[in-house]
Amino acid sequence: MSPNEKNMKYIMRPIGMIHSPFTDKGKTPIQPTRSTAIGTVEVYPEYVDGLQDIDGISHIILLYVFHRSSGYSLKVKPYLDDQLHGLFATRYPERPNPIGLSIVRLLSRKGNSLSIEGVDVLDGTPLLDIKPFVPDFDIQTNHSTGWYDNRSKK
């Protein structure tokens, strides 16, 4: 990698905001599969045309900013274990680039508003992108989860 590549910066602007019932980090579900909470994705008006044909999709992938995250460590104790692990082997929210990902159920769309189930983010989370969840692309059948398989159960 050239020195220029290492120092590149990317500017990302939110395309919307995720609204949820959660305002306290400590009371927010740790993953969408552990949440039945209902939330709303508000897509800003200039991006509404990008929602065309989303209605028939059952699950969507939300990419967002951990906007209340501060700093990071390369060794962390994830919520479901009591051992230190490398940050990139976890889904810990405090990261060098604080980008989060959640797969949620799309309940309905009204204009620029998407009703979702399984929300696991804080209210007011800036939304970077939406992608459809497509099992043919997103499900891996031959996988290993490393430390997660051998963790001390919480």
N, C-alpha and C positions, 0 to 999 in steps of 0.2 A: 504494500500500500504506500502510495506516495504521501509526502507530508501534506500536500494540498487535500487529498482525499480524507485524511484523518481529521482535518480541521474544517471540513465542509459543514455547513449549517443548512437546515431545512426549515422553512417557515410554513407552519400549518395553521389554518384558520378553521375554527369550528363551523360545521354545517348546521348545527342545531344544539339543542340542550336536552339532557335526560332529566326528567322529573321523577322523583321517587318519594316514598314516605320516610326515608332515612336521612337524618341530619347529624347523627352521631356515628363516627367511624366504628366505635366499639360495638354498636348495635346493628351494624349492617351485615347481611349474610355474606359468607366468604366466597360463595360461588353461586351462579344462577340455578344450578341443580339442587341447591339447598334453600331455595327461595320460592315461595308462592305469591310473593308480593306483586301487586299491580303497579305499573308505572306508565309514564307517557314519554314518548320521544317527540319533541317539537322540532321539526325541520324548518329552518329559516326560509322565508318566502322565495328567495332567489334560487333555492335548490329543490323546490317542490316538483318540478318536472321530472326529476330523477326518481320520484316515487311511482311513476307509471309502471303498472303491471306487478306491483308488490303485493296486491290484495290476495292473490292465490298462494302466497308463500306462507307456510306454517311457522317457520323459525327464521330469525335473522341474526346475523353476527353484528354486534355493535363494537366499534373501535372508538375509544374515548381517552380523555386525559385524566389521570389521577390528580385532579386540581388541588387537592388538599394534602398531597404528599410532599414531604420535604426531605431532601437528601436521600442517600442510599448507602448501603453497605454491600460488599460483594459476598459476605457470609451472613446468612440470616437463619432465624428459627421460624419456620413456617407455622401457621396456625394449627396444623394437624400433626405436628411432631414436636419433640422436645430436644432434637439434635440440630446442630448447625449444618447447613447445606449451602452450596454455591447458589448465589442469587438466580442464575440462569437455569438452574434445575428446579426452580420453584415458580409459583405465581404470586409471590410477595409483591405488594403494591408500590413499595419505594424502590424505584429503578432509575438508572442513568437517564433514560428517556421514559418519563412516566406515562406510558401508554397501556391502557387496559383493553381487555377483550371479554365480551360476554355473549353467549348464545341464548337468546330469549324467544319465547313463543309470541308470535304476532297475533293479537286478538282481533284488531280491527284498524281501519284507517278512516279518518275524516279529514279531508283536505291535507293540511300539513302536519297533522297529529296522528301518531301511531300509538295505540293502546297495546301494552306488552305485559306479559306475565313472566315472573322469574327475575325481576329486577334485583340487582345486587350492588348498586352504586349509590353514592350520596346524591341528594337532591341538588340540582344545578350543575351536574357533571357536563362539561363541554363534550359534544359529540364530534368526532373526526370523520367517521365514515359508517356506512351501512352496507353489508353484503348479504346475499341470500345464503342460508345454510343449505347445502346440496349434499346429501349423503354420499353420492357417487364420488364427490371430490373431497369431502371432509371426514369421512369415517375410515380409519385405518384398522384393518382386522388383525394384522400381525404386529403387535405392539408390546412394549414393556414400559413400566412407569418407574423403574429404578427404586430409589429410596422410598417412594410412596407405598410400594407393595410391601416393604419391610418395616414400615414406621411403627413406633409405639402408638397404639390406638388411643385416641382421645374421645 
